[in-house]
């Protein structure tokens, strides 16, 4: 069932899952085409205060065709993924957003979102004028997508690694 983590002991709150999403550098967007075939795409994202996720992408392509046909998508991120070799387990955290994806149509909104994306992925070290010029140049060739969440789930199993066994040799 969507929005439910099977192993309750590993389930995270929506707030904890949102923190994993906000910290992740990228995630994987899952869409479905008109033939019902799945497709995935790795994308950078920004999580806004309104709880929506935003992405930048090209002006054409499979994911855009897919969301025009079916706007229901999932976006998955990994927070931590470490093998604990001596215990034969993974120490992990991850989160999934299920919701509706749409193209942002308003020019001003699109530019504002692109500024936030640029700030996130430049650590704020790039001068505003350079960002403005880049956005102005690329704007005709870029779409911004908005994912409105319906369900956010997360799960984790964080274990402490022992230093005595780093990796088992096969």
Residue pairs with C-beta under 8 A, 6 or more apart in sequence:
2 98
2 150
2 151
3 98
3 150
3 151
3 152
3 153
4 153
5 11
5 12
5 153
5 154
5 155
7 155
10 155
10 156
10 157
11 153
11 154
11 155
12 20
12 93
12 95
12 153
12 154
12 155
12 156
13 154
14 152
14 153
14 154
16 154
16 156
17 95
17 96
17 152
17 153
17 154
18 47
18 51
18 95
18 152
20 77
20 79
20 93
20 94
20 95
20 154
21 27
21 45
21 47
21 53
21 75
21 77
21 95
21 97
21 152
22 47
23 79
24 45
24 77
24 78
24 79
24 95
25 44
26 42
26 43
26 44
26 45
26 77
27 42
27 43
27 45
27 75
27 76
27 77
27 78
28 40
28 41
28 42
28 43
28 75
28 76
28 77
29 40
29 41
29 42
29 43
29 55
29 63
29 73
29 74
29 75
29 101
30 38
30 39
30 40
30 73
30 74
30 75
30 76
31 38
31 39
31 40
31 41
31 62
31 63
31 66
31 67
31 70
31 73
31 101
32 38
32 39
32 66
32 69
32 70
32 72
33 39
33 62
33 65
33 66
33 69
34 66
34 69
34 70
39 62
39 63
39 66
41 62
41 63
43 55
43 57
43 75
44 55
44 56
44 117
44 120
44 121
45 53
45 54
45 55
45 75
46 53
46 54
46 55
46 113
46 116
46 117
46 120
47 53
48 54
48 116
51 149
52 146
52 147
52 148
52 149
53 75
53 97
53 146
53 147
53 149
54 104
54 113
54 116
54 117
54 144
54 145
54 146
54 147
55 144
55 145
55 147
56 113
56 114
56 117
56 142
56 143
56 144
56 145
57 63
57 64
57 142
57 143
57 144
57 145
58 64
58 141
58 142
58 143
59 140
59 141
59 142
59 143
64 103
64 143
67 73
67 101
67 102
67 103
67 145
71 100
71 101
71 102
72 98
72 99
72 100
72 101
73 98
73 99
73 100
73 101
73 147
74 96
74 97
74 98
75 96
75 97
75 99
75 147
76 94
76 95
76 96
77 94
77 95
77 96
78 92
78 93
78 94
79 92
79 93
79 94
79 95
79 156
80 91
80 92
80 93
80 156
80 158
81 90
81 91
81 92
81 94
82 90
82 91
82 92
82 161
83 89
83 90
83 91
84 90
84 91
84 159
84 161
85 165
85 166
85 167
85 168
86 162
86 164
86 165
86 168
87 159
89 157
89 159
90 157
91 157
91 158
91 159
91 161
92 155
92 156
92 157
92 158
93 154
93 155
93 156
93 158
94 154
94 155
94 156
95 152
95 153
95 154
95 155
96 151
96 152
96 153
96 154
97 147
97 149
97 151
97 152
98 149
98 150
98 151
98 152
99 147
99 148
99 149
99 150
99 151
100 147
100 148
100 150
101 145
101 146
101 147
101 148
102 145
102 146
102 148
103 143
103 144
103 145
103 146
104 110
104 113
104 143
104 144
104 145
104 146
107 139
109 144
110 139
110 142
110 144
111 135
111 139
113 144
114 135
114 139
114 142
114 144
115 131
115 135
118 126
118 131
118 134
118 135
119 131
122 131
